[in-house]
Amino acid sequence: MSSILSRGNGIFVETATDLSALIGSLVTFSAGVPAASASATVPAVGIVLDARKRTVGSTTTYDNSIGILGGILGAVRAKISSTATAIKFGDELQQAADGTLTNDAGSGARVIVGVCAELKGAVAGDLCDVITVKPYARGTITS
């Protein structure tokens, strides 16, 4: 029996970019190259799940796992913004302008990317369990 399902999860390997400082951070892509998301209102595409930089002699290689938002099964570890206030289990999270996540502001232009799945909640700077969703806008976002 054949199937049109090509993979069981939206996690991809990327090997051309040093993402070792971005574990748990949101990313966007330009010409297929990932970079830290730099906007609170332009939806991110993925999240860095793991990243390793290896140097053997004069050769440096990278081994990155990137999850596509809305296509990841289960919780992932996401970096909480240094400006976030206390986050509770079940709180919706929005993307911050530096690739991290923060509390849903409740008003204004913002992009929701997940729900806190950390039973004890999270505070600024934590890596927190998050159930990601396909990013969606709230408030008025103009491009």
C-alpha positions in Angstrom: 0.0 0.0 0.0 1.4 3.4 -0.9 1.0 6.6 1.0 1.3 10.3 0.1 2.5 11.1 3.6 6.2 11.9 3.1 7.2 12.5 6.7 5.6 12.0 10.1 6.6 15.4 11.5 7.5 18.9 10.3 11.2 18.6 11.5 14.0 19.2 9.0 17.8 19.0 9.1 19.7 22.1 8.0 23.5 21.9 7.6 24.7 25.2 6.1 24.1 27.7 8.9 25.5 28.2 12.5 22.4 28.2 14.6 24.1 27.1 17.8 23.2 30.3 19.6 19.5 30.1 18.6 18.3 26.9 20.3 14.6 27.4 21.2 14.4 30.6 19.0 12.1 31.3 16.1 13.5 31.6 12.6 12.5 32.9 9.2 14.0 31.8 5.9 15.4 33.9 3.0 16.3 31.9 -0.1 16.2 28.8 2.0 18.7 30.1 4.6 17.4 30.3 8.2 18.0 33.4 10.4 16.6 34.5 13.8 13.2 36.0 13.5 13.6 39.8 13.9 10.0 40.9 14.0 7.1 40.7 16.5 4.5 41.1 13.7 6.0 39.2 10.7 5.1 35.5 11.3 8.1 33.2 11.9 8.3 29.9 10.0 10.2 27.6 12.3 11.9 27.0 15.6 15.5 25.8 16.3 15.1 22.5 18.1 18.8 21.5 18.2 22.0 23.0 16.7 25.5 21.8 16.8 28.7 23.2 15.4 31.6 20.8 14.8 35.1 21.6 13.7 37.5 18.9 12.7 40.8 20.3 11.6 40.0 23.3 9.4 36.5 22.0 8.4 33.4 23.3 10.3 30.1 21.6 9.8 26.6 22.3 11.3 23.9 19.9 12.3 20.6 21.8 13.0 17.1 20.5 13.5 14.3 23.0 12.7 10.7 22.4 13.4 8.1 24.1 11.1 5.6 25.9 13.2 2.2 24.2 13.0 3.8 21.0 11.8 5.5 19.7 14.9 3.9 16.9 16.9 4.2 17.4 20.7 5.9 20.0 22.8 9.2 21.7 22.0 11.6 23.7 24.1 11.2 27.4 23.3 13.2 30.4 24.6 11.2 32.9 26.7 12.0 36.6 26.1 14.1 38.4 28.7 11.2 40.9 29.0 8.4 38.4 29.6 6.4 38.4 32.8 5.5 35.2 34.6 4.0 32.7 32.1 1.5 30.1 33.4 0.6 26.7 32.0 -2.0 27.2 29.2 -1.0 30.8 28.4 -0.9 31.8 24.8 2.5 33.0 23.6 3.4 35.5 21.0 6.6 36.0 19.1 9.0 38.8 20.3 11.1 40.9 18.0 14.3 38.9 18.8 13.1 35.4 18.0 12.0 34.5 21.5 8.5 34.1 22.9 6.6 36.2 25.3 3.2 36.5 27.0 0.2 37.4 24.7 -0.1 41.1 25.2 -3.9 40.9 24.8 -4.2 43.8 22.4 -2.4 45.4 19.5 -0.7 43.8 16.5 0.9 40.5 17.5 1.5 37.0 16.2 0.5 34.0 18.3 2.8 31.0 17.9 2.0 28.6 20.8 0.7 27.7 24.2 2.8 27.2 27.3 2.9 23.4 28.2 5.2 23.8 31.2 3.2 22.7 34.2 5.1 25.0 36.6 5.0 27.9 34.1 8.1 29.9 33.0 9.9 33.1 33.6 12.1 35.4 31.5 15.1 33.6 30.0 13.7 30.0 30.5 13.6 27.3 27.9 9.9 26.3 28.2 7.8 23.5 26.9 5.5 24.9 24.2 2.9 23.4 21.9 3.4 25.4 18.7 0.7 26.4 16.3 0.7 27.7 12.8 1.4 31.4 13.5 -1.6 33.6 13.3 -2.1 37.4 13.6 -4.2 39.2 16.3 -4.9 42.8 16.3 -4.1 44.9 13.2 -1.0 44.0 11.3 0.0 45.9 8.2 2.7 44.9 5.9 
